[in-house]
């Protein structure tokens, strides 16, 4: 399992989401997604 968390104001929601997604991908989510999608990471 790969987990992460961000806290901030609603005005920062988009940037926090992007930052969290990048962190999760770097910490193992990319490998999980590749396995789930049969070797092809979704766009």
C-alpha positions as CSV (number, residue, x, y, z in Angstrom):
1,X,0.0,0.0,0.0
2,X,1.2,3.5,-0.8
3,X,-0.1,6.4,1.2
4,X,0.3,10.1,1.4
5,X,-1.4,13.2,2.8
6,X,-1.5,16.9,2.2
7,X,-3.2,19.7,4.2
8,X,-3.9,23.2,3.1
9,X,-6.5,25.7,2.1
10,X,-9.1,24.9,-0.5
11,X,-7.4,27.5,-2.8
12,X,-4.4,25.2,-2.9
13,X,-6.3,22.0,-3.6
14,X,-5.2,21.5,-7.2
15,X,-1.5,22.0,-6.4
16,X,-1.7,19.8,-3.4
17,X,-3.3,17.1,-5.5
18,X,-0.6,17.3,-8.1
19,X,2.2,17.2,-5.5
20,X,0.6,14.2,-3.7
21,X,0.2,12.3,-6.9
22,X,3.8,12.9,-7.9
23,X,5.0,11.8,-4.4
24,X,2.9,8.6,-4.6
25,X,4.2,7.7,-8.0
26,X,7.7,8.1,-6.9
27,X,7.1,6.0,-3.8
28,X,5.7,2.9,-5.5
29,X,2.4,3.7,-7.0
30,X,3.8,3.8,-10.6
31,X,4.8,0.1,-10.2
32,X,1.4,-0.8,-8.9
33,X,-0.4,1.0,-11.7
34,X,1.9,-0.7,-14.3
35,X,1.0,-4.1,-12.9
36,X,-2.7,-3.3,-12.8
37,X,-2.7,-2.1,-16.4
38,X,-0.7,-5.0,-17.7
39,X,2.5,-3.2,-18.3
40,X,1.0,0.0,-19.7
41,X,0.8,2.9,-17.3
42,X,-2.4,4.9,-18.1
43,X,-2.0,8.4,-19.6
